[in-house]
């Protein structure tokens, strides 16, 4: 397995590469993934935003853009295409075997898309944006801090590995960011190319 390790920047902002410079992380769908530090989201107990550019090249269901957690009962992930006929982009957060999620129709292949998930702590409102357009709103009561000190924090790889492992990501990621604030739709649109 190939693991690429990248360090966390200040203010819970991760920015691997410059989209404009065409230097995104490439994942081959076979064994490429990136490992992030343990406990990377442990301090986020309120509002948060996770956003990234995704160039998905297709392949099996349940590939991961990211998957943070400790096991299949405590996790937080984003997939470009869920399975079981759902065919949706899905953000899910699960604590103690109870899952909450946001979803919208899956991403077409071989195109760049900006995907953002936000959660407002006061209203327990989760929002899923694609290219700055709001696609779904739903109640999300869990926070990343509910996961505890996550020791498995991957880009491009799933925590769910047995009995039938989810496939590795076949595609590229760029400008992956974690914010400890709820970014507004205007801020997401402005930041997409900024």
C-alpha positions as CSV (number, residue, x, y, z in Angstrom):
1,X,0.0,0.0,0.0
2,X,1.3,3.5,-0.8
3,X,0.6,6.1,1.8
4,X,1.3,9.8,1.2
5,X,1.5,11.9,4.4
6,X,0.8,15.6,4.5
7,X,0.9,17.9,7.4
8,X,-1.9,20.0,8.9
9,X,-1.8,23.7,8.5
10,X,-2.9,26.1,11.2
11,X,-6.5,26.9,11.9
12,X,-7.7,23.4,10.8
13,X,-7.1,24.3,7.2
14,X,-5.6,21.7,5.0
15,X,-4.5,22.8,1.5
16,X,-2.4,20.3,-0.3
17,X,-1.9,21.9,-3.7
18,X,-2.9,24.8,-5.9
19,X,-5.8,24.0,-8.1
20,X,-4.7,26.7,-10.6
21,X,-1.3,25.1,-10.9
22,X,-2.8,21.7,-11.8
23,X,-0.9,19.9,-9.1
24,X,-3.7,17.9,-7.5
25,X,-3.2,14.6,-5.6
26,X,-3.8,11.7,-7.9
27,X,-5.2,8.4,-6.7
28,X,-5.0,5.4,-8.9
29,X,-8.0,3.4,-7.6
30,X,-5.7,0.5,-6.7
31,X,-3.7,1.3,-3.6
32,X,-3.0,5.1,-3.4
33,X,-4.2,7.0,-0.3
34,X,-3.1,9.8,2.0
35,X,-2.8,9.5,5.8
36,X,-3.6,12.5,7.9
37,X,-2.6,13.0,11.6
38,X,-4.4,11.2,14.4
39,X,-7.1,13.3,16.1
40,X,-7.2,15.7,13.2
41,X,-10.9,16.6,13.8
42,X,-11.1,15.9,17.5
43,X,-11.3,19.5,18.6
44,X,-14.2,20.4,16.3
45,X,-17.3,20.4,18.5
46,X,-19.3,23.1,16.9
47,X,-19.7,24.5,13.4
48,X,-17.6,23.0,10.7
49,X,-17.0,22.9,6.9
50,X,-15.1,20.3,4.8
51,X,-14.5,21.2,1.2
52,X,-12.5,19.9,-1.7
53,X,-12.2,19.8,-5.5
54,X,-12.8,16.3,-6.8
55,X,-12.1,14.8,-10.3
56,X,-13.7,11.4,-10.1
57,X,-12.8,8.9,-12.8
58,X,-15.5,6.3,-12.0
59,X,-15.3,2.8,-10.8
60,X,-16.8,0.9,-7.9
61,X,-19.3,2.2,-5.4
62,X,-18.3,3.5,-2.0
63,X,-14.9,4.9,-3.0
64,X,-13.8,7.5,-0.4
65,X,-12.9,11.1,-0.9
66,X,-12.1,11.0,2.8
67,X,-12.8,8.7,5.7
68,X,-11.9,9.7,9.3
69,X,-12.6,7.5,12.4
70,X,-11.6,4.6,14.5
71,X,-13.8,1.8,13.2
72,X,-17.0,1.2,11.4
73,X,-19.1,2.4,14.3
74,X,-17.3,5.8,14.7
75,X,-16.5,7.5,11.4
76,X,-17.1,10.4,9.1
77,X,-16.8,10.0,5.3
78,X,-17.6,11.5,1.9
79,X,-18.0,9.2,-1.1
80,X,-18.5,10.3,-4.8
81,X,-21.0,7.5,-5.3
82,X,-22.8,5.3,-2.8
83,X,-24.0,1.8,-3.6
84,X,-27.1,-0.4,-3.3
85,X,-28.8,1.5,-6.1
86,X,-28.6,4.8,-4.3
87,X,-26.1,6.4,-6.7
88,X,-25.5,9.5,-4.6
89,X,-22.7,11.6,-3.3
90,X,-22.9,10.9,0.4
91,X,-21.5,12.5,3.5
92,X,-22.0,10.4,6.5
93,X,-21.1,10.6,10.2
94,X,-21.7,7.7,12.5
95,X,-21.3,7.5,16.3
96,X,-21.9,4.3,18.2
97,X,-23.6,2.6,15.2
98,X,-26.1,5.5,14.6
99,X,-25.6,7.2,11.2
100,X,-26.6,10.6,9.9
101,X,-26.0,11.7,6.3
102,X,-26.5,14.2,3.5
103,X,-26.7,13.1,-0.1
104,X,-27.4,14.3,-3.7
105,X,-27.1,12.6,-7.1
106,X,-23.5,11.3,-7.7
107,X,-20.8,13.1,-9.6
108,X,-20.5,12.5,-13.4
109,X,-17.0,11.2,-14.2
110,X,-14.0,13.0,-15.7
111,X,-15.0,16.5,-14.6
112,X,-13.8,18.7,-11.8
113,X,-16.4,19.4,-9.1
114,X,-16.2,21.4,-5.9
115,X,-17.9,19.6,-3.0
116,X,-18.6,21.2,0.4
117,X,-20.3,20.0,3.6
118,X,-21.2,22.4,6.3
119,X,-22.8,21.9,9.7
120,X,-24.3,24.7,11.9
121,X,-24.0,23.8,15.5
122,X,-26.9,26.0,16.9
123,X,-29.5,24.6,14.5
124,X,-28.0,21.1,13.9
125,X,-28.3,21.8,10.2
126,X,-26.1,20.1,7.7
127,X,-25.8,21.3,4.1
128,X,-24.2,19.7,1.0
129,X,-23.0,22.0,-1.8
130,X,-21.8,21.0,-5.3
131,X,-20.0,23.8,-7.3
132,X,-21.4,26.3,-4.7
133,X,-25.0,25.2,-5.3
134,X,-26.9,24.0,-2.3
135,X,-28.1,20.4,-3.0
136,X,-29.4,19.1,0.3
137,X,-30.2,20.2,3.8
138,X,-30.7,17.8,6.7
139,X,-30.4,17.6,10.4
140,X,-26.9,16.6,11.6
141,X,-26.5,16.3,15.4
142,X,-23.1,14.6,15.5
143,X,-19.9,16.6,15.4
144,X,-16.4,15.4,14.6
145,X,-15.5,15.6,18.3
146,X,-18.0,12.9,19.0
147,X,-15.7,10.5,17.1
148,X,-13.0,11.0,19.8
149,X,-9.3,10.7,18.9
150,X,-9.6,9.3,15.4
151,X,-6.6,7.2,14.5
152,X,-7.6,6.3,11.0
153,X,-7.7,9.5,8.8
154,X,-7.5,8.8,5.1
155,X,-8.0,10.5,1.8
156,X,-8.8,8.1,-0.9
157,X,-9.4,5.0,1.2
158,X,-12.2,3.6,3.3
159,X,-12.2,2.4,6.9
160,X,-14.7,-0.2,5.9
161,X,-12.5,-3.1,4.9
162,X,-14.1,-6.4,5.8
163,X,-15.6,-8.7,4.6
164,X,-15.7,-6.9,1.3
165,X,-13.4,-3.8,1.1
166,X,-14.6,-0.6,-0.5
167,X,-12.5,0.3,-3.5
168,X,-9.8,3.0,-3.3
169,X,-10.5,6.4,-4.9
170,X,-10.0,6.5,-8.6
171,X,-9.5,10.2,-9.2
172,X,-7.9,13.4,-8.1
173,X,-8.3,15.7,-5.1
174,X,-7.3,19.3,-4.7
175,X,-7.5,22.0,-2.1
176,X,-8.9,19.8,0.6
177,X,-9.9,22.0,3.6
178,X,-11.3,21.5,7.1
179,X,-12.7,24.6,8.7
180,X,-13.9,24.9,12.3
181,X,-16.6,27.4,11.1
182,X,-19.7,27.0,9.0
183,X,-18.8,28.6,5.7
184,X,-21.7,30.4,4.0
185,X,-22.7,29.7,0.5
186,X,-21.2,33.1,-0.6
187,X,-17.9,32.2,1.1
188,X,-17.9,28.8,-0.5
189,X,-18.4,30.3,-4.0
190,X,-15.8,33.0,-3.4
191,X,-13.3,30.5,-2.0
192,X,-13.7,28.0,-4.9
193,X,-11.4,29.9,-7.1
194,X,-9.6,32.1,-4.5
